């Protein structure tokens, strides 16, 4: 055993029960001990309703550190703690964390060679973002798992780390946490949720074999009764995505027999997978029957899926006229490219039904929504069949308004909404009477979406192709400056210099 340096402070101020420590006197901890063994500090602290300031003062005196604290310490509630022979960082994290404070402990010397410090601040600063809070929480869970790897809380800590990573959009990191939880503690209570979340991440990425494995394991996991039904629904969805609709239907039939359900959300999930499987099996009439009988039991999110499913079922059943009207309802409700595709389907089916008036009605709706170009050909054939003149070309104000709205979404970092609108505008830009400078703005806005989702080279290619189409020097200069700015944002300063000269 190495020689221990024992420093103890036993302080006998009276303990007052209440909230925040009075300003007139300090409520001190009963015991603060520091031992050094082999150069390692081990602290024992026992305190009952003591003030944070008094605890920090004793720690600073014994350890030779300074205190760097905000005014939050003065207003912190009293703390109670009883820890034996722990590292200082753990002791203070526990004690101050219970008082709504964050603490960081330097080593025995700071980087400049001076006295080390204990830094304390309020647990939530006014300028702290949600991402920073999630990062702090994840770090705390990581410390818990590292300190107690075999404790039951370690599995919950790894699961919580995955949930925080998923919340922050880091799905690959989340997946690794879930798989780590399953590998280390396959029988822990956290395994059920880890299987479910790992499977859903795999499904979102289109990795259906992996998703199927996770959901099958969850469905057969002992003690996971509350997850059994949802696991089988997800397994049916994965099985359908792998191309085995009959097996998906078999899973759902068995689930309805063994686990009848009345809760709307789960009923909706089962019904949507069943309808998709029936459509895949080309059992269109059965799908329509399922839609008609189940619509009253769908939750609000499921109701949003009904128009598209009904349109697909009607089209598959050969009911072109009804399907055209159904696709038109879909087009009115859905944004961006999906709306354009629905307008195309509505016009095509109206043409198949030999109804040129219906085709022109769809074309008028598409034109009003800004998607006239996608149904221009069937509309022209319908006008020829009816012997009517084509309408005047769409003027620019509506397209300008759509572009301006998309630019505002980009400024607010609402990338998904902006990309949906900009993709449709960019695809149909030839149909609009946009001024050259507006065409340049559109190309740059769409390039920003491409850079975020498909990479900078794809974005540069889109802008370059548009630059070749624009004649006015001012429009080309706008593209050059915009592209140069984008390159600078990515740290590609040499390429940015070339872009300012139009060479990129």
Secondary structure as GFF3:
##gff-version 3
##sequence-region A 1 504
A	DSSP	beta_strand	7	10	.	.	.	ID=ss1
A	DSSP	beta_strand	31	37	.	.	.	ID=ss2
A	DSSP	beta_strand	40	50	.	.	.	ID=ss3
A	DSSP	alpha_helix	52	63	.	.	.	ID=ss4
A	DSSP	beta_strand	66	69	.	.	.	ID=ss5
A	DSSP	three_ten_helix	71	75	.	.	.	ID=ss6
A	DSSP	beta_strand	79	86	.	.	.	ID=ss7
A	DSSP	alpha_helix	88	97	.	.	.	ID=ss8
A	DSSP	beta_strand	101	105	.	.	.	ID=ss9
A	DSSP	beta_strand	117	122	.	.	.	ID=ss10
A	DSSP	alpha_helix	130	147	.	.	.	ID=ss11
A	DSSP	alpha_helix	152	167	.	.	.	ID=ss12
A	DSSP	alpha_helix	171	184	.	.	.	ID=ss13
A	DSSP	alpha_helix	191	204	.	.	.	ID=ss14
A	DSSP	alpha_helix	208	219	.	.	.	ID=ss15
A	DSSP	alpha_helix	225	241	.	.	.	ID=ss16
A	DSSP	alpha_helix	245	258	.	.	.	ID=ss17
A	DSSP	alpha_helix	264	280	.	.	.	ID=ss18
A	DSSP	alpha_helix	284	294	.	.	.	ID=ss19
A	DSSP	three_ten_helix	295	297	.	.	.	ID=ss20
A	DSSP	alpha_helix	300	316	.	.	.	ID=ss21
A	DSSP	alpha_helix	320	333	.	.	.	ID=ss22
A	DSSP	alpha_helix	336	352	.	.	.	ID=ss23
A	DSSP	alpha_helix	356	369	.	.	.	ID=ss24
A	DSSP	three_ten_helix	372	375	.	.	.	ID=ss25
A	DSSP	alpha_helix	376	386	.	.	.	ID=ss26
A	DSSP	alpha_helix	397	411	.	.	.	ID=ss27
A	DSSP	alpha_helix	415	427	.	.	.	ID=ss28
A	DSSP	three_ten_helix	429	431	.	.	.	ID=ss29
A	DSSP	alpha_helix	436	453	.	.	.	ID=ss30
A	DSSP	alpha_helix	456	467	.	.	.	ID=ss31
A	DSSP	alpha_helix	473	489	.	.	.	ID=ss32
A	DSSP	alpha_helix	493	500	.	.	.	ID=ss33
###
